[in-house]
């Protein structure tokens, strides 16, 4: 089964309503060429145009929105990537890279400090922990 697209859904609904592209365009206040671009997948309608399309064709506005802008699905479903999980992922990759830990001579005490840093702020990449550690080492004076 093929993936449903916004353009296919709009065309199917327009054909079902026995409307031409010109008639639909006039009903929602755009040019017929804009309808053709939407149906062919070359344009993504704005939110206000999605509302007008849903009203004119009797379609579900939320379904049109997700088809036009798939990135909103996470917001609609209430699923958002956790900043904590990303930070933990970078931390796990950092501490599991034994070669890097040896190469930079990272001590257990330094690992404890870096772990605390990872809990305070999101660290995007494992290599950034080395940068943070070098900044700490340069700022401190060894006695």
C-alpha positions as CSV (number, residue, x, y, z in Angstrom):
1,X,0.0,0.0,0.0
2,X,1.4,3.4,-0.9
3,X,1.9,6.2,1.5
4,X,-1.0,8.7,1.5
5,X,0.1,12.2,0.4
6,X,-1.6,15.6,0.9
7,X,-1.8,16.1,-2.9
8,X,-3.5,12.7,-3.5
9,X,-6.0,13.4,-0.6
10,X,-6.9,16.8,-1.9
11,X,-7.3,15.6,-5.5
12,X,-9.4,12.6,-4.4
13,X,-11.6,14.8,-2.3
14,X,-11.9,17.4,-5.1
15,X,-12.8,14.8,-7.7
16,X,-15.3,13.3,-5.2
17,X,-16.9,16.7,-4.9
18,X,-16.9,17.0,-8.7
19,X,-15.0,20.2,-8.6
20,X,-12.3,21.5,-11.0
21,X,-9.1,23.0,-9.8
22,X,-10.5,26.4,-10.8
23,X,-13.7,25.9,-8.8
24,X,-11.8,24.8,-5.7
25,X,-9.3,27.6,-6.1
26,X,-12.2,30.2,-6.3
27,X,-13.8,28.7,-3.2
28,X,-10.8,29.0,-1.1
29,X,-9.3,32.2,-2.5
30,X,-6.2,31.0,-4.4
31,X,-5.2,30.6,-8.0
32,X,-5.9,27.3,-9.8
33,X,-2.1,26.8,-10.3
34,X,-1.7,26.8,-6.5
35,X,-4.1,23.9,-6.3
36,X,-2.2,22.1,-9.1
37,X,1.1,22.6,-7.1
38,X,-0.5,21.3,-3.9
39,X,-1.9,18.2,-5.7
40,X,1.5,17.5,-7.4
41,X,3.4,17.9,-4.1
42,X,5.3,21.0,-5.1
43,X,3.7,23.3,-2.5
44,X,2.8,22.9,1.1
45,X,-0.2,25.0,2.1
46,X,-0.2,27.4,5.0
47,X,-2.2,26.6,8.1
48,X,-5.0,29.1,7.1
49,X,-5.1,27.5,3.6
50,X,-5.3,24.0,5.3
51,X,-8.4,25.2,7.2
52,X,-10.0,26.6,4.1
53,X,-9.2,23.3,2.2
54,X,-10.7,21.2,5.0
55,X,-13.9,23.3,5.0
56,X,-14.3,23.3,1.3
57,X,-13.7,19.6,0.8
58,X,-15.0,18.3,4.1
59,X,-11.7,16.9,5.2
60,X,-10.1,16.6,8.6
61,X,-7.9,19.7,9.1
62,X,-5.6,17.8,11.5
63,X,-4.9,15.1,8.9
64,X,-4.2,17.7,6.3
65,X,-1.9,19.6,8.7
66,X,0.1,16.4,9.4
67,X,0.3,15.5,5.7
68,X,1.5,19.0,4.8
69,X,3.8,19.4,7.7
70,X,4.9,16.0,9.1
71,X,7.1,17.6,11.7
72,X,4.0,18.8,13.7
73,X,3.0,15.2,14.4
74,X,5.2,15.1,17.5
75,X,3.5,18.2,18.9
76,X,0.0,16.9,18.1
77,X,0.8,13.5,19.6
78,X,2.5,15.1,22.6
79,X,5.7,13.2,22.0
80,X,8.8,15.3,22.3
81,X,12.4,14.1,22.3
82,X,13.8,14.4,25.8
83,X,16.7,16.6,26.4
84,X,17.7,14.4,29.2
85,X,17.9,11.3,27.0
86,X,20.1,13.2,24.5
87,X,22.5,14.3,27.2
88,X,22.6,10.8,28.7
89,X,23.4,9.5,25.2
90,X,26.4,11.8,24.8
91,X,27.6,10.9,28.3
92,X,27.3,7.2,27.7
93,X,29.2,7.4,24.5
94,X,31.9,9.5,26.2
95,X,32.4,7.2,29.2
96,X,32.3,4.0,27.1
97,X,35.1,5.3,24.8
98,X,38.0,3.8,26.8
99,X,40.6,4.8,24.1
100,X,39.6,8.5,24.4
101,X,39.6,8.4,28.2
102,X,43.2,6.9,28.2
103,X,44.4,9.3,25.4
104,X,43.2,12.3,27.5
105,X,44.3,10.8,30.8
106,X,41.0,11.4,32.4
107,X,40.9,10.6,36.1
108,X,38.0,9.2,38.2
109,X,37.6,12.6,39.9
110,X,37.4,14.3,36.6
111,X,34.8,11.9,35.4
112,X,32.7,12.7,38.5
113,X,32.8,16.4,37.7
114,X,32.0,15.8,34.0
115,X,29.0,13.6,35.0
116,X,27.7,16.5,37.1
117,X,28.1,18.8,34.1
118,X,26.0,16.4,32.1
119,X,23.3,16.6,34.7
120,X,23.3,20.4,34.7
121,X,23.3,21.1,31.0
122,X,22.7,19.2,27.8
123,X,26.0,18.2,26.2
124,X,25.3,17.5,22.5
125,X,28.4,15.5,21.6
126,X,30.7,13.2,23.5
127,X,33.8,15.2,22.3
128,X,32.5,18.3,24.0
129,X,33.3,16.7,27.4
130,X,37.0,16.8,26.4
131,X,36.6,20.5,25.6
132,X,34.9,21.1,29.0
133,X,37.6,19.1,30.8
134,X,40.4,21.0,29.1
135,X,38.7,24.3,30.0
136,X,38.5,23.2,33.7
137,X,42.1,22.0,33.6
138,X,43.4,25.3,32.2
139,X,41.3,27.4,34.7
140,X,42.5,25.4,37.7
141,X,46.0,25.4,39.2
142,X,47.4,22.0,40.2
143,X,49.2,22.1,43.5
